[in-house]
């Protein structure tokens, strides 16, 4: 080994990685993040289903926001096919809770 040079073990690398994950990272922006970056973050944490959960269409799926509030809450996101996503976004929102609901 040369002077001043050492090899980091896998254990040390993991320790450094864990110390900077999520909200511990100095560049973490919480919910104050751009539309694109939030979608990237959610896509990396929710697995892509094979078919649309609403109509069983196997075509390309899109990430849909359920409540209309763009937060990092993973329960607030769902994959849908383009057709279902379009129809879902056109539903009127309930003014009390912000969720999309069919209001008669």
C-alpha positions, 0 to 999 in steps of 0.5 A: 500500500502506498502512503496515504492510500487505503481501500474502503471496505464494502461495510464502510461504503454502505455506512457512507451511503446510508448517511446520505440517503433521503432527507439526510442528503445535503441537496434533499428538497423534501416536497419542494421539488420539480414535477419531473424530479418528483416523477423520477423519484416515485418511478424509482420506488413504485414497480411498474405493473404489467397491465393497467390496474383499472382496465387490464390494458397491457399498453404503456402505463403512465404515473398518475397522481391521485389527489392532485397534491404533488408530494412524496407520499407513495400512496398518492400515486398509481400507474394507469394506461393513457386512456384511464389516466385521461378519464381519471384526471377529468373527474371532478375533485371533492373540494373537502379532501382534494381527491378525485371522486365522481360527484353526482 
